[in-house]
Amino acid sequence: MLNTKTIISSQQLYEHGLISAIDWHFAQLMQTLANNADDYLVLGAALASAEIRAGHSCAELSQLTGQAPGLSQLEPEHILALQDLCYPELKPWLQALKDTSVVGAAGEFYPLILDGTRLYLQRYWLYEQHIAQSLYQRAKLPLPGFDSGSLAADIQTLFPATNEIDWQQLAALTAVLQNLSIISGGPGTGKTTTVVKVLALLLGQNPELRIALTAPTGKAAMRLQSSIQAAKQQLPTELAALIPQQSNTLHRLLGVQKHSPHFKHNAEHPLALDVLLVDEVSMIDLALMSKLLDALPLESRLILLGDKDQLSSVEAGAVLESICSAGGTIGFSAAMVAQMQSLLPANQAPVPCVDKALTLQDQVVYLQKSYRFSADSALGRFALAVNQGDSQAALAQLNAEDAGVVCHHKQTLNDLSEVLIAGFSPYLHTSDIAEQLAYLQEFKVLCAYRQGETGVVQVNRFIRQLLQEQGLIRQQGRWYAGQPVLITQNDYQHQLFNGDTGIVAPIPDAPQRLGAFFPDDKGGLRYLSPSRLPAHEEAYAMTIHKSQGSEFKQVLMVLPKQAHPMLDRALLYTGLTRAREQVRLLANHGVLKQMIEQRTPRYGGLTETLIHFSDKA
């Protein structure tokens, strides 16, 4: 039955703030190039552009057709104006797009690509295809032989015998036996411990391997570096010495070129590596992953590490989640199981096998056990229930006896002044700068958004005023002693990266002057004049997105009072799992319930392309 509502136009979407000026002008350009095609093309082109900024790689027309525009994102006066409008029916919409001269089918060269019901900007269709092809080729590439005797002995040395399935052990085997491996696990499941053992196994086979460690942000790279250095302490000294000490950002590894979207390293100038380990892959978008795969030689071993359930990149694509979905259910193909079993002790628990293996069945491994907090703790149970979308089980853990998750249901930020003072006082009661930076990692306020009553800007302002009223800080200008700062833009000259946290404090040798202090890569401190800092912001509070890759003892999460489509379980789960011991939630139960039950999808075709990939693709 056809929808009797009026079809919305790109002009109406633009006038009511549902698409940007860039989207609207791009759609007008497509109309001009197509010799004034009908409104269906203009609408589709505008949406294909707009969905990129919303994190999707395409406009999934099947999810829009016949539906009203996103009214939940609008102010009441806009809702009234749009409530009788809808997107076109699917069949005529697809046909209208196919009939224009600017829309091509998959594999053709046109500004817009229609692949099934997904309408892409051509560049993003190519990103997906390139990623899928590269991963498929790496997954199927045979590796040089290895010494099975020494490998089996090393596995038994690094992984103590157990009669249960040791997922860290199986993840390590997956990474050693193949050219491509994807290790996904929640916080505290031992991802870094596992990959250190992977590197030890690989170096045991070939001590001359060229290995690089990388992550998408400076903070994540530094955290990977420190985690690997700590995990190396469990290895024999000679072997630990072979494992790299340095971790770089992806942008630095690939070689940033000023005023250019291209990198120094690409297919023509590839990275000279045998093994590349990439952490926090959930934060990597389609474009960056495509360029990374382009620059890494096909025969180089690639190990991807991350948590598929965390927030995806702020840019287009949910790369890690899509790749993991192409790995199918937990378990391995019969051939892989046989190879693994041949390297494991006879009394080891059987390796799980699946009847039908998907494209990346043998490459994707999920670490199952959390060592950060037990499944018996309220925080562990709450995080698990949130991840499973079980709001009833999750809400039952609030304010449990072990105080792992405390919810302040009907309170305001002002009511939590004592919590904020207790959280920030320790770093302000010491003059030792290293101790101050350490204390800043003990307690953090996390927000869903930057703007608004519960946004980072307003919350930072409130906390600063509160601490000043308590006499804990004295703000006499733009810079003041005790001011925490968060870098928001990479600065390679000063070796400061997006996500780095520092503190403004008197310079020990010249206490009349202030410096902005940051940890260095040798465990010490370095500083520069605050006026030379790259783009940054105050850091009492930060967004949940910015907190990815961080860990704090306690977290206070300040959530909006009203539900919103962008408030979903991935956001809540990511914020929760930044904490080691306790999370306080300033939120009402209705918003929490909706967040837990809602998973905002990222539309794209990467998973489908990977699953159905063939040698002809």
C-alpha positions as CSV (number, residue, x, y, z in Angstrom):
1,M,0.0,0.0,0.0
2,L,1.5,3.3,-1.1
3,N,2.2,6.0,1.5
4,T,-0.3,8.9,1.1
5,K,1.9,11.4,2.8
6,T,3.8,14.0,0.8
7,I,7.3,13.2,-0.3
8,I,9.9,15.3,1.5
9,S,12.4,17.3,-0.6
10,S,16.1,18.0,-0.1
11,Q,15.2,21.7,0.3
12,Q,12.9,20.9,3.2
13,L,15.5,18.8,4.8
14,Y,18.0,21.6,4.5
15,E,15.6,24.3,5.8
16,H,14.8,22.3,8.9
17,G,18.4,21.4,9.7
18,L,18.4,17.7,8.8
19,I,21.1,18.1,6.2
20,S,23.9,20.7,5.9
21,A,24.6,23.3,3.3
22,I,27.4,21.0,1.9
23,D,24.9,18.2,1.4
24,W,22.3,20.4,-0.2
25,H,24.8,22.0,-2.6
26,F,26.3,18.6,-3.5
27,A,22.8,17.5,-4.4
28,Q,22.3,20.5,-6.6
29,L,25.5,19.7,-8.4
30,M,24.3,16.2,-9.1
31,Q,21.1,17.6,-10.4
32,T,23.0,19.9,-12.8
33,L,25.3,17.1,-14.0
34,A,22.3,14.9,-14.6
35,N,20.6,17.6,-16.6
36,N,18.0,18.5,-14.0
37,A,16.9,15.0,-13.0
38,D,13.8,14.6,-10.8
39,D,13.7,15.3,-7.1
40,Y,14.3,11.6,-6.2
41,L,18.0,12.0,-7.3
42,V,18.4,15.3,-5.5
43,L,17.0,13.8,-2.3
44,G,19.1,10.6,-2.6
45,A,22.3,12.6,-3.3
46,A,21.7,14.9,-0.3
47,L,21.2,11.9,2.0
48,A,24.2,10.0,0.6
49,S,26.3,13.0,1.6
50,A,24.6,13.6,4.9
51,E,24.9,10.0,6.1
52,I,28.7,10.2,5.9
53,R,28.7,12.8,8.6
54,A,26.4,10.7,10.7
55,G,28.9,7.8,10.6
56,H,27.4,5.7,7.9
57,S,29.2,4.8,4.7
58,C,26.1,5.1,2.6
59,A,22.4,6.0,2.6
60,E,20.5,2.8,3.2
61,L,17.4,3.6,1.3
62,S,15.5,0.5,2.6
63,Q,15.7,2.0,6.1
64,L,14.3,5.4,5.0
65,T,11.7,4.5,2.4
66,G,8.2,5.5,3.5
67,Q,9.4,6.7,6.8
68,A,9.1,10.2,8.3
69,P,12.3,12.2,8.6
70,G,14.2,12.1,11.9
71,L,11.8,14.1,13.9
72,S,13.4,13.1,17.2
73,Q,16.4,15.3,16.2
74,L,14.2,18.4,15.8
75,E,12.8,21.3,17.8
76,P,8.9,21.2,18.2
77,E,8.3,23.9,15.5
78,H,10.2,21.9,13.0
79,I,8.4,18.6,13.9
80,L,5.1,20.3,13.2
81,A,6.2,21.4,9.8
82,L,7.5,18.0,8.8
83,Q,5.0,15.6,10.5
84,D,3.0,15.0,7.2
85,L,6.1,14.3,5.1
86,C,8.0,11.1,4.3
87,Y,10.7,9.6,2.2
88,P,9.7,8.0,-1.2
89,E,8.6,4.4,-1.7
90,L,11.6,2.2,-2.4
91,K,10.8,0.8,-5.9
92,P,10.2,4.1,-7.7
93,W,13.1,5.7,-5.8
94,L,15.6,3.0,-6.9
95,Q,14.3,3.2,-10.5
96,A,14.6,7.0,-10.6
97,L,18.2,6.8,-9.4
98,K,19.1,4.1,-12.0
99,D,17.7,6.2,-14.8
100,T,20.0,9.1,-14.1
101,S,23.4,9.7,-15.7
102,V,25.3,10.3,-12.3
103,V,24.3,7.0,-10.6
104,G,26.1,3.8,-11.5
105,A,26.0,0.2,-10.4
106,A,28.6,-1.5,-8.2
107,G,31.9,-1.5,-10.1
108,E,31.1,1.4,-12.4
109,F,32.7,4.8,-12.4
110,Y,30.0,7.4,-11.5
111,P,29.8,10.1,-8.7
112,L,27.1,8.0,-6.9
113,I,27.0,4.2,-6.7
114,L,23.8,2.2,-6.1
115,D,24.7,-1.2,-4.6
116,G,21.4,-3.0,-3.9
117,T,19.5,-0.5,-1.8
118,R,22.6,1.3,-0.6
119,L,23.4,4.6,-2.2
120,Y,27.1,5.6,-1.9
121,L,29.4,8.5,-2.7
122,Q,31.7,6.6,-5.0
123,R,34.8,7.1,-2.8
124,Y,33.2,5.3,0.2
125,W,32.1,2.4,-2.0
126,L,35.7,2.1,-3.1
127,Y,36.9,2.2,0.5
128,E,34.7,-0.7,1.4
129,Q,35.7,-2.7,-1.6
130,H,39.4,-2.1,-1.0
131,I,39.2,-3.1,2.6
132,A,37.2,-6.2,1.9
133,Q,39.6,-7.3,-0.9
134,S,42.7,-6.6,1.1
135,L,41.4,-8.5,4.2
136,Y,40.2,-11.4,2.0
137,Q,43.6,-11.7,0.3
138,R,45.5,-11.5,3.6
139,A,43.2,-14.2,5.1
140,K,43.8,-16.6,2.3
141,L,47.6,-15.9,1.9
142,P,49.7,-19.0,3.0
143,L,52.5,-18.2,5.4
144,P,56.0,-19.5,5.3
145,G,56.5,-22.7,7.3
146,F,57.3,-22.7,11.0
147,D,59.1,-25.1,13.4
148,S,56.1,-26.9,14.9
149,G,58.2,-28.4,17.7
150,S,59.6,-25.2,19.0
151,L,56.3,-23.4,18.6
152,A,54.4,-26.1,20.6
153,A,57.1,-25.8,23.3
154,D,56.8,-22.0,23.4
155,I,53.0,-22.2,23.6
156,Q,53.2,-24.5,26.6
157,T,55.7,-22.2,28.3
158,L,53.7,-19.0,27.8
159,F,50.2,-20.5,28.5
160,P,49.9,-22.6,31.6
161,A,48.1,-25.9,31.2
162,T,44.3,-25.8,31.8
163,N,41.4,-28.1,31.2
164,E,39.3,-25.2,30.0
165,I,39.3,-23.3,26.7
166,D,42.0,-20.7,27.0
167,W,40.9,-18.0,24.6
168,Q,44.1,-16.0,24.9
169,Q,46.0,-19.1,23.9
170,L,43.7,-19.6,20.9
171,A,44.0,-15.9,19.9
172,A,47.7,-16.2,20.0
173,L,47.7,-19.3,17.8
174,T,45.4,-17.6,15.4
175,A,47.8,-14.7,15.1
176,V,50.9,-16.9,14.7
177,L,49.4,-19.3,12.1
178,Q,47.9,-16.7,9.8
179,N,48.7,-13.5,8.0
180,L,45.6,-11.8,9.4
181,S,44.1,-11.9,12.9
182,I,41.5,-9.9,14.7
183,I,41.4,-10.1,18.5
184,S,38.3,-8.6,20.1
185,G,37.6,-8.4,23.8
186,G,36.1,-6.1,26.4
187,P,38.2,-4.1,28.9
188,G,40.4,-6.3,31.1
189,T,40.2,-9.4,29.0
190,G,43.9,-9.4,28.4
191,K,44.2,-8.2,24.8
192,T,47.6,-6.6,25.4
193,T,48.9,-9.6,27.4
194,T,47.8,-11.8,24.6
195,V,49.6,-9.9,21.9
196,V,52.8,-9.7,23.8
197,K,52.8,-13.4,23.9
198,V,52.0,-13.4,20.2
199,L,55.0,-11.3,19.5
200,A,57.1,-13.6,21.7
201,L,56.0,-16.6,19.8
202,L,56.7,-14.9,16.4
203,L,60.1,-13.7,17.6
204,G,60.8,-17.2,18.8
205,Q,60.5,-18.4,15.2
206,N,62.3,-15.4,13.7
207,P,64.2,-12.9,16.0
208,E,64.8,-10.6,13.0
209,L,61.2,-9.7,12.4
210,R,60.5,-6.0,11.8
211,I,57.6,-5.1,14.1
212,A,55.6,-1.9,14.6
213,L,53.0,-1.0,17.2
214,T,50.4,1.6,16.4
215,A,47.0,3.0,17.5
216,P,44.7,5.7,16.1
217,T,45.3,8.4,18.7
218,G,48.3,9.6,20.7
219,K,46.7,8.6,24.0
220,A,45.9,5.1,22.7
221,A,49.4,4.7,21.3
222,M,51.0,5.7,24.7
223,R,48.7,3.4,26.6
224,L,49.5,0.5,24.2
225,Q,53.2,1.3,24.7
226,S,53.0,1.3,28.5
227,S,50.7,-1.8,28.6
228,I,53.2,-3.8,26.4
229,Q,56.1,-2.7,28.5
230,A,54.3,-3.9,31.7
231,A,53.3,-7.2,30.0
232,K,56.9,-7.8,28.9
233,Q,58.0,-8.2,32.5
234,Q,56.4,-11.7,32.5
235,L,58.8,-12.8,29.6
236,P,62.4,-14.0,29.7
237,T,64.7,-11.0,29.6
238,E,66.3,-12.0,26.3
239,L,62.9,-12.4,24.6
240,A,61.4,-9.3,26.1
241,A,64.3,-7.2,24.8
242,L,63.3,-8.1,21.2
243,I,59.8,-6.7,21.5
244,P,59.5,-3.1,20.4
245,Q,59.4,-0.3,23.0
246,Q,57.9,2.4,20.8
247,S,54.3,2.9,19.7
248,N,53.2,5.5,17.2
249,T,49.9,6.9,16.0
250,L,48.7,5.6,12.7
251,H,49.1,9.1,11.2
252,R,52.7,9.2,12.2
253,L,53.4,5.7,11.1
254,L,51.9,6.4,7.6
255,G,53.6,9.7,7.3
256,V,51.4,12.8,7.5
257,Q,51.9,15.2,4.6
258,K,51.0,18.9,5.2
259,H,47.8,20.1,3.6
260,S,47.2,16.8,2.0
261,P,44.7,13.9,2.7
262,H,47.4,11.5,1.4
263,F,50.2,9.8,3.4
264,K,53.9,9.3,2.6
265,H,53.4,5.5,2.7
266,N,51.1,4.0,0.2
267,A,51.0,1.2,-2.3
268,E,54.0,2.8,-4.2
269,H,55.9,3.5,-1.0
270,P,54.9,0.7,1.4
271,L,55.8,0.3,5.0
272,A,59.0,-1.8,5.5
273,L,57.4,-4.2,8.1
274,D,57.0,-7.9,8.7
275,V,54.4,-7.5,11.5
276,L,52.0,-4.6,12.3
277,L,50.0,-4.6,15.5
278,V,47.1,-2.0,15.5
279,D,45.3,-1.3,18.8
280,E,41.9,0.3,19.4
281,V,40.7,-0.6,15.9
282,S,37.1,0.4,16.8
283,M,38.2,4.0,16.6
284,I,39.5,3.6,13.0
285,D,37.2,4.8,10.1
286,L,36.8,3.5,6.6
287,A,39.2,6.0,5.0
288,L,42.0,5.5,7.4
289,M,41.7,1.7,7.4
290,S,41.8,1.7,3.6
291,K,44.9,3.8,3.5
292,L,46.6,1.7,6.1
293,L,45.9,-1.5,4.2
294,D,47.1,0.2,1.0
295,A,50.5,1.0,2.7
296,L,51.0,-2.4,4.3
297,P,52.5,-5.0,2.0
298,L,50.2,-8.0,1.4
299,E,52.8,-10.5,2.8
300,S,53.1,-8.5,6.1
301,R,51.3,-9.9,9.1
302,L,48.5,-7.8,10.4
303,I,47.1,-8.1,13.9
304,L,44.0,-6.0,14.7
305,L,43.1,-5.4,18.3
306,G,40.0,-3.8,19.9
307,D,36.6,-4.1,21.4
308,K,33.9,-4.5,18.8
309,D,31.2,-3.4,21.2
310,Q,32.7,0.0,21.9
311,L,31.8,3.2,20.1
312,S,32.8,3.2,16.5
313,S,34.8,6.0,14.9
314,V,33.4,9.5,14.8
315,E,34.0,9.3,11.0
316,A,32.2,7.1,8.5
317,G,32.1,3.3,9.1
318,A,32.1,0.8,11.9
319,V,35.2,-1.1,10.6
320,L,35.9,-3.4,13.5
321,E,32.3,-4.4,14.2
322,S,31.8,-5.1,10.4
323,I,34.9,-7.2,10.2
324,C,34.0,-9.2,13.4
325,S,30.5,-9.8,11.9
326,A,32.2,-11.4,8.9
327,G,33.9,-13.9,11.4
328,G,30.6,-15.6,12.1
329,T,29.9,-17.4,15.4
330,I,32.5,-18.3,18.0
331,G,34.7,-21.2,16.7
332,F,37.0,-22.2,13.9
333,S,36.9,-24.3,10.7
334,A,37.8,-28.0,10.8
335,A,41.1,-27.4,9.1
336,M,42.1,-24.7,11.6
337,V,41.0,-26.8,14.5
338,A,43.2,-29.7,13.4
339,Q,46.2,-27.4,13.0
340,M,45.6,-25.8,16.5
341,Q,45.1,-29.2,18.2
342,S,48.4,-30.5,16.7
343,L,50.3,-27.7,18.7
344,L,48.4,-28.1,22.0
345,P,48.9,-30.7,24.8
346,A,46.7,-33.8,24.4
347,N,44.8,-33.0,27.6
348,Q,43.9,-29.5,26.5
349,A,40.2,-28.7,26.1
350,P,39.0,-29.3,22.5
351,V,39.1,-26.2,20.2
352,P,35.5,-25.3,19.3
353,C,34.6,-26.1,15.6
354,V,31.9,-24.7,13.4
355,D,30.0,-26.6,10.6
356,K,30.1,-23.7,8.2
357,A,32.9,-21.2,8.2
358,L,32.5,-17.7,7.0
359,T,35.2,-15.7,5.2
360,L,37.0,-14.6,8.4
361,Q,35.9,-17.5,10.6
362,D,39.5,-18.4,11.4
363,Q,40.8,-14.9,11.7
364,V,38.4,-13.5,14.4
365,V,38.8,-14.5,18.0
366,Y,36.8,-13.1,21.0
367,L,38.5,-13.0,24.4
368,Q,35.8,-14.1,26.9
369,K,37.1,-13.6,30.4
370,S,37.5,-10.2,32.1
371,Y,40.4,-9.8,34.6
372,R,39.5,-6.2,35.4
373,F,36.3,-6.9,37.3
374,S,34.7,-10.2,38.0
375,A,31.4,-11.2,36.5
376,D,30.2,-11.4,40.1
377,S,30.7,-7.7,40.7
378,A,27.8,-5.3,40.2
379,L,29.9,-3.3,37.7
380,G,30.8,-6.5,35.7
381,R,27.1,-7.6,35.7
382,F,25.9,-4.2,34.7
383,A,28.4,-3.9,31.8
384,L,27.4,-7.4,30.6
385,A,23.7,-6.6,30.7
386,V,24.1,-3.3,29.0
387,N,26.2,-5.0,26.2
388,Q,23.4,-7.6,25.8
389,G,20.7,-4.9,25.7
390,D,19.0,-6.4,28.8
391,S,17.7,-3.3,30.6
392,Q,15.8,-5.2,33.3
393,A,19.0,-7.1,34.4
394,A,21.1,-3.9,34.1
395,L,18.9,-1.7,36.2
396,A,18.7,-4.4,38.8
397,Q,22.4,-3.9,39.5
398,L,22.1,-0.2,40.3
399,N,23.1,0.8,43.9
400,A,24.0,-2.8,44.7
401,E,25.7,-3.6,48.0
402,D,29.2,-3.6,46.5
403,A,28.6,0.0,45.2
404,G,30.1,-0.8,41.8
405,V,27.4,1.1,40.0
406,V,25.7,4.0,41.8
407,C,22.8,5.8,40.1
408,H,21.8,9.3,41.2
409,H,18.3,9.2,39.7
410,K,16.7,12.5,40.7
411,Q,19.8,14.6,41.6
412,T,21.6,17.4,39.8
413,L,25.3,18.0,39.4
414,N,25.1,20.5,42.2
415,D,23.9,17.7,44.5
416,L,27.1,15.8,43.7
417,S,29.4,18.6,44.8
418,E,30.9,16.4,47.5
419,V,31.6,13.6,45.1
420,L,33.4,16.1,42.7
421,I,35.4,17.6,45.5
422,A,36.4,14.2,46.8
423,G,37.3,13.1,43.3
424,F,39.5,16.1,42.4
425,S,40.9,17.1,45.8
426,P,43.8,14.5,45.9
427,Y,45.6,15.9,42.8
428,L,45.2,19.5,44.1
429,H,46.5,18.6,47.6
430,T,50.0,17.6,46.3
431,S,52.6,19.8,44.7
432,D,54.4,16.9,43.0
433,I,53.5,17.2,39.3
434,A,53.9,13.5,38.6
435,E,51.6,12.7,41.4
436,Q,49.1,15.2,40.2
437,L,49.0,13.6,36.7
438,A,48.6,10.1,38.4
439,Y,45.7,11.3,40.5
440,L,44.0,12.8,37.4
441,Q,43.7,9.2,36.1
442,E,41.9,8.1,39.3
443,F,38.7,10.1,38.8
444,K,37.1,11.4,35.6
445,V,33.8,13.0,34.7
446,L,32.4,11.7,31.4
447,C,29.7,13.4,29.3
448,A,27.7,12.3,26.2
449,Y,28.0,15.6,24.4
450,R,30.2,18.7,24.2
451,Q,27.4,21.2,24.4
452,G,24.2,21.6,26.4
453,E,23.4,21.6,30.1
454,T,25.1,18.2,30.6
455,G,27.8,18.8,28.0
456,V,31.5,18.9,28.6
457,V,31.8,22.7,28.2
458,Q,29.1,23.5,30.9
459,V,30.3,20.7,33.2
460,N,33.9,21.8,33.1
461,R,32.8,25.3,33.9
462,F,30.7,24.1,36.9
463,I,33.6,22.0,38.3
464,R,36.1,24.9,37.9
465,Q,33.8,27.3,39.8
466,L,33.2,24.7,42.5
467,L,36.9,24.0,43.1
468,Q,37.5,27.8,43.1
469,E,34.8,28.3,45.7
470,Q,36.5,25.6,47.8
471,G,39.8,27.4,47.6
472,L,41.4,24.4,45.8
473,I,42.3,26.4,42.7
474,R,42.9,30.1,42.1
475,Q,42.0,31.2,38.6
476,Q,43.5,34.6,37.9
477,G,43.8,34.4,34.1
478,R,43.6,32.1,31.2
479,W,46.1,29.7,32.8
480,Y,46.2,28.7,36.5
481,A,48.1,26.2,38.6
482,G,46.2,22.9,38.7
483,Q,44.4,23.3,35.4
484,P,44.0,20.0,33.6
485,V,44.2,20.2,29.8
486,L,43.2,17.7,27.1
487,I,44.9,18.0,23.7
488,T,42.4,17.9,20.8
489,Q,44.7,18.1,17.8
490,N,47.9,16.2,16.9
491,D,51.0,18.4,17.1
492,Y,54.0,16.4,15.8
493,Q,56.4,19.3,16.5
494,H,55.8,19.1,20.2
495,Q,55.0,15.4,20.2
496,L,51.5,16.1,21.6
497,F,48.6,14.1,20.3
498,N,44.8,14.2,20.3
499,G,43.7,12.7,23.7
500,D,46.9,13.5,25.7
501,T,46.2,14.8,29.2
502,G,48.4,17.3,31.0
503,I,48.4,19.7,33.8
504,V,49.4,23.4,34.2
505,A,51.7,23.9,37.2
506,P,54.6,26.1,38.4
507,I,57.9,25.2,36.8
508,P,60.1,23.8,39.6
509,D,63.2,25.8,38.7
510,A,61.1,29.0,38.0
511,P,58.0,28.8,40.2
512,Q,56.9,32.2,39.2
513,R,56.2,30.8,35.7
514,L,53.6,28.2,34.6
515,G,54.3,25.3,32.3
516,A,52.0,22.7,30.8
517,F,53.4,19.3,31.9
518,F,52.9,16.0,30.1
519,P,54.3,12.5,30.7
520,D,57.2,11.6,28.4
521,D,57.9,8.2,26.8
522,K,60.7,7.4,29.4
523,G,58.4,7.7,32.4
524,G,59.4,11.3,33.2
525,L,57.9,14.7,32.6
526,R,58.3,17.3,29.9
527,Y,56.7,20.7,29.7
528,L,56.2,23.7,27.4
529,S,54.7,27.1,27.7
530,P,50.9,26.9,27.9
531,S,50.7,29.5,25.1
532,R,52.4,27.0,22.8
533,L,49.9,24.3,23.3
534,P,48.0,23.0,20.2
535,A,44.2,23.0,20.2
536,H,43.1,21.8,23.6
537,E,40.3,22.2,26.2
538,E,39.9,22.0,30.0
539,A,39.8,18.4,31.2
540,Y,37.9,18.0,34.4
541,A,35.3,16.4,32.2
542,M,35.6,14.9,28.7
543,T,33.3,13.2,26.2
544,I,32.8,9.5,26.3
545,H,34.2,9.4,22.7
546,K,37.4,11.1,23.9
547,S,37.8,8.7,26.8
548,Q,38.2,5.7,24.6
549,G,41.6,4.0,25.2
550,S,41.6,5.4,28.8
551,E,41.1,3.8,32.2
552,F,40.2,5.4,35.5
553,K,39.6,4.1,39.0
554,Q,36.3,5.9,39.3
555,V,34.0,7.5,36.7
556,L,31.1,9.9,37.1
557,M,29.0,9.8,33.9
558,V,26.7,12.8,33.4
559,L,23.9,11.9,31.0
560,P,21.3,14.1,29.3
561,K,17.9,14.4,30.9
562,Q,16.1,13.5,27.7
563,A,16.5,10.4,25.5
564,H,18.0,10.9,22.0
565,P,18.8,8.5,19.1
566,M,22.5,9.0,19.6
567,L,22.3,7.9,23.2
568,D,22.6,4.1,22.9
569,R,24.1,1.1,24.6
570,A,27.5,1.4,22.8
571,L,27.9,4.9,24.3
572,L,26.9,3.7,27.8
573,Y,29.0,0.6,27.6
574,T,32.1,2.5,26.5
575,G,31.7,5.0,29.4
576,L,31.1,2.2,31.9
577,T,34.1,0.2,30.9
578,R,36.5,3.1,31.4
579,A,36.2,2.4,35.2
580,R,38.2,-0.2,37.1
581,E,36.2,0.0,40.4
582,Q,33.2,2.2,40.4
583,V,30.8,4.2,38.1
584,R,28.4,6.8,39.3
585,L,25.6,7.7,36.9
586,L,23.9,11.0,37.0
587,A,20.9,9.9,34.9
588,N,17.2,9.1,35.2
589,H,16.1,5.5,34.8
590,G,14.0,6.2,31.7
591,V,17.0,7.5,29.7
592,L,19.2,4.6,31.0
593,K,16.5,2.1,29.9
594,Q,16.3,3.5,26.5
595,M,20.0,3.7,26.0
596,I,20.4,0.0,27.0
597,E,17.7,-1.1,24.7
598,Q,18.9,1.0,21.7
599,R,21.8,0.2,19.4
600,T,22.3,2.8,16.8
601,P,23.2,1.0,13.6
602,R,26.0,2.0,11.3
603,Y,24.8,1.4,7.7
604,G,27.3,0.1,5.1
605,G,28.1,-3.0,3.1
606,L,31.5,-4.0,4.4
607,T,30.3,-7.1,6.3
608,E,28.1,-8.3,3.4
609,T,31.0,-7.8,1.0
610,L,33.4,-9.7,3.2
611,I,31.0,-12.6,3.7
612,H,30.3,-13.0,0.0
613,F,33.8,-12.2,-1.2
614,S,35.3,-14.5,-3.8
615,D,38.5,-14.7,-5.8
616,K,36.7,-12.9,-8.7
617,A,35.8,-9.9,-6.5
